[in-house]
Amino acid sequence: MQKLCWVLLAAVLLLLPLGCGHPTEMVALTVTPTTAEVIGVGSGAQVQFQALGQFIRPDETRDVTNQVTWTSAAPSVVTVDAQGLATTGTNCGSVTITATAGQPLVGPIGPGAIIFGTATFTVADPSNPNCPQPTPTSNRPENSKRN
C-alpha cells in the first residue's frame, strides 16, 4: 500500500507542471501571403491576408486574423479592414500591411508588449512610369512553386 501511495504521489508531481496555470504566450506573428501584387490602379482588387500566431503553452500555431489590428502604411494605395481584407485604392505603390497583436494575445511578456507581422502589397501600373512595374510572370510568388 505504501508503494502505491508513493507511485501516485510521483505521478501527481509529474503532472503538476502540465496544468500549473501558465497563460498562453504568443512568440511570433506571421502574415500570409507575404507578398501580393495587383496590376491596375483604381481596380478595387482585393487580397485576403491571414495572421498566424505562434504560441507557447500550448505550443501551437493558430489563426488570429480577427484578433489582431490591421493597418496599411499608405491607405490611398491599399486599405485593409479588421478581418485582413486589403483593397486597392486610387494610387499605385508598394505598401507594407501590418498585423499587430497586443494584450491579451501576447500574454504576460509585459503590459505594453506587442508583436507584429508584415506583408507587402504592390499596386503596379505598366502604363505609368512613376508606378511600380508588374513583376514578370515567371518571378511572381504564385509561379515560384511550379516545377
C-alpha positions in Angstrom: 0.0 0.0 0.0 2.8 2.4 0.9 4.5 1.7 -2.5 1.2 2.5 -4.3 1.0 5.8 -2.4 4.5 6.8 -3.5 3.7 5.9 -7.1 0.5 8.0 -7.0 2.4 10.9 -5.4 5.1 10.7 -8.0 2.5 10.7 -10.8 0.7 13.8 -9.4 4.0 15.7 -9.0 5.0 14.9 -12.6 1.6 16.1 -13.9 1.6 19.4 -11.9 3.8 21.3 -14.4 1.4 20.5 -17.2 -1.5 22.2 -15.6 0.1 24.9 -13.4 -1.9 27.7 -14.9 0.7 29.4 -17.2 -1.1 31.7 -19.6 -0.7 31.2 -23.3 2.0 33.4 -24.9 2.4 34.5 -28.5 6.0 34.5 -29.5 5.7 35.3 -33.2 3.2 36.5 -35.8 3.3 35.7 -39.5 1.2 37.3 -42.2 0.3 35.3 -45.3 0.6 35.8 -48.2 3.9 37.6 -47.6 3.6 39.4 -50.9 0.8 40.3 -53.2 0.7 42.2 -56.5 -2.2 43.7 -58.4 -1.9 45.3 -61.8 -4.0 48.4 -62.3 -4.8 51.5 -60.2 -8.4 52.0 -59.1 -9.5 48.5 -59.8 -10.7 47.9 -56.3 -8.9 44.5 -56.3 -8.9 42.6 -53.1 -6.4 40.3 -51.3 -7.3 38.4 -48.1 -4.4 38.4 -45.6 -4.2 35.9 -42.7 -2.4 36.3 -39.4 -0.9 33.2 -37.8 0.2 33.4 -34.2 2.9 31.0 -32.9 2.2 30.3 -29.2 3.9 28.6 -26.3 1.9 27.0 -23.5 0.5 25.3 -25.5 3.0 25.0 -28.4 0.8 25.7 -31.4 0.1 27.9 -34.4 -3.4 29.2 -34.8 -5.3 31.7 -37.0 -5.6 35.1 -35.2 -6.7 37.0 -38.2 -9.7 38.5 -36.5 -7.9 39.2 -33.2 -5.1 41.5 -34.5 -5.2 45.1 -35.6 -4.6 45.5 -39.3 -3.0 48.7 -40.8 -1.8 49.9 -44.2 1.2 52.2 -44.5 -0.5 54.0 -47.4 -4.3 53.9 -47.3 -4.5 55.8 -50.7 -2.8 52.8 -52.3 -4.3 49.9 -50.2 -6.7 49.9 -47.3 -7.1 46.9 -45.0 -10.2 46.1 -42.9 -10.4 44.5 -39.4 -10.6 41.0 -41.0 -7.4 41.4 -43.1 -9.1 42.1 -46.4 -7.0 44.5 -48.4 -8.5 46.6 -51.2 -6.6 48.7 -53.7 -7.2 52.4 -53.8 -6.6 55.2 -56.2 -2.8 55.3 -56.3 0.0 52.9 -57.2 2.9 51.9 -55.0 4.3 49.2 -52.7 2.8 49.2 -49.3 3.5 47.4 -46.0 0.5 45.7 -44.5 0.9 45.2 -40.7 -0.9 42.9 -38.3 -0.3 43.9 -34.7 -1.1 41.8 -31.6 -1.1 43.1 -28.1 -2.7 42.0 -24.9 -4.3 39.6 -24.3 -2.9 37.6 -27.2 0.8 38.3 -26.4 0.4 37.1 -22.8 2.4 38.1 -19.7 5.5 39.4 -21.5 4.7 42.9 -20.4 1.7 45.2 -20.2 2.8 47.2 -23.3 4.2 44.3 -25.3 3.2 44.0 -28.9 4.2 41.5 -31.7 3.7 42.3 -35.3 4.0 40.7 -38.7 4.1 42.3 -42.1 3.4 41.6 -45.8 4.0 43.7 -48.9 1.2 44.7 -51.3 2.2 46.2 -54.6 -0.2 48.0 -56.9 1.6 48.1 -60.3 0.7 50.1 -63.4 2.5 49.3 -66.6 1.1 52.5 -68.3 2.7 54.8 -65.7 6.5 55.0 -65.5 6.2 56.5 -62.0 4.5 53.4 -60.6 6.0 50.0 -59.8 6.0 47.9 -62.9 4.5 44.4 -62.9 6.7 41.6 -61.8 7.4 39.3 -64.8 5.0 36.3 -64.6 7.9 33.9 -64.1 9.1 35.8 -61.0 5.7 36.2 -59.3 5.4 34.3 -55.9 2.5 32.2 -57.1 4.6 30.9 -60.0 7.7 30.1 -58.0 6.0 26.9 -56.7 5.7 25.5 -60.1 8.1 22.8 -61.4 
